[in-house]
Amino acid sequence: MKPKQLLLRIGAALFLLALLVVLLRVLTPPVPVAHIRVVDESGRPVAGAIIAPDGLRPKKNGGHYMWDGNLARSGLKAVTVRTDTDGYAAVRYPFYVIERLETAEISFAVDHPDFCAERPFRTVSASPPSNASYREKLKYWVARLTHRISTRPNPVVLKRGGVVRLTGYIGTRETVLTNLHADISGMWPAGTGFWQRAGPVLWSGRVAPGPGHLRAVHLPADGPPLFGDLVSFDAKAGETNEFALELQPGARVSARLDDAVPRPVRHGRVCTRVFAEGHDGNSEAPVWIAWRPVNEDGTFTFESLPPGRMELIGICEGFVSQQGASPSGVTTSQRLPQLFPLHRGQQHIVLPMEAAASFEVTVLDDAGRPLPGAKAGLWPNVLWGGNGSTIFAEDIFNTEDFFRQGPGMNWLERRRWMENDFRAISDARGVALVRTLPAGRQSYSVTHTNYEMPVVRSGGSAGRSASVTLAPGETSRVTVRMQKRGTEELTH
């Protein structure tokens, strides 16, 4: 081969290699950085504010994804950062939330000891909209090729708080409590850093301006909680609201599942949220959360709950609590809790139950053969207080435990208790049977290491899930034909 031909071939090879590198950089988006600025109400930078990212929203697809739980593809974990002297903090976030759905917003908590805590959403969309100017699009592709995509969302404005000072007593004002706790509007996400102690006085200077509500709580070392009446107030920056509140035993609820459930009861638990009288999920008033396992004889006890409206759900092997009435008259396909008024003193209630539904899915591969090892899952929701839903019976959390133990609670262990709820794995026949489901319209998905559900498009959105109508005491059956993973990706 002549030298000239050799040089031409080498040049062509180098050109192809360079083109491949460029294509790889284009096809593999960089990790974008959101430069989030925190300022006070006068626009001055706030240094030392802690920003803790926790969630993501994709473009045009809705939904709020918990950051660490849904990002197996990117492997990028949420990292807590602190603002510098100019009030800026750099938050790295994944270009895609899932598959090829680009991140549009991130949610995060902002905490500083001199200000009210915030948990905002901010738009961080890396790529420009379709109607952007050619100049903006060119700038974006240059940034993508150089792997230097960054955004500057609107600043987060922290407010100075009002002051609340609280003392509690039992019987007479002379019997002052020294280990008082309190639940108050706007305490989250500051959590345990919200309150300070000065002798018997519990106080905070980080109360969000505006109408607020407070409940005092005392947790004896060897007894159930005591509660003060809910008090309402108006908070103003720098001004003090002071309360001296009497604490008394709450409602002791001795309860049982109704006789529709045969004994012995297996794998039973109940979950409750107690709303103050005149408040619901649309209010900022504190909500007391509790759960209990159910004994084999169907009984369970809440030793002390604050007065108000109890919303209660239950589940056990083969049964779930019946659909309740909506306190606000809202119509929903979600499961509603049963409602019970709570007053101080002893109360006896019976929780109405009904036969649970079952869901059977036959999973096939792309050639129509049974596919073992596929995971089928549903996520039935319960609507609390007319506004705010969670997975049915997964609120295995006690407000009392948080006050007693603080943020050191083992949340991961609690999630493991429920990791098999509403899930099943397909057998050699490709059949997965999910038992003990609330009846109604429920969504489901099927996943596998090498296969995935085809994309389902409906109403302008797309996803890898479908829905099925379940009836009490009956088994609904569907067949899902999977496709090879990567055959088609979710896009906008």
Buried (B, 14 or more C-beta within 10 A) or exposed (E): EEEEEEEEEEEEEEEEEEEEEEEEBEEEBBEBBBEBBBBBEEEEBBBEBBBBBBBBBBBEBEBEBEBEEBBEEBEBEBEBBEBBEEBBBBBBBBBBBBBBBBBBBBBBBBBBBEBBBBBBBBBBBBBBEEEEEEEEBEEBEEBBEEEEBBBEBEBBBBBBBBBBBBBBBBEEEEEBBEEBBBBBBBBEBBBEBBBEEEEBBBBBBBBBBEEBBBBBBBBEEEEBBBBBBBBBBEBBBEEEBEBBBBBBBBBBBEBBBBEEBEEEBEEBBBBBBBBBEEBBBEBBBBBBBBBBEBBEEBBBEBBBBBBBBBBBBBBBBBBBBBBBEBBEEBEEEBBBBBBBEBEBEEBEBEBEBBBBBBBBBBBBBBEEEBBBBBBBBBBBBBBBBBEEBBBBBBBBBBBBBBBEEEEEBEEEEBEEEBEEBBBBBBBEEBBBBBBBBBBBEBBBBBBBEEBBBBBEEEEEEBBBEBBBEBEBEEBBEBEBBBBEEEEEBBEE
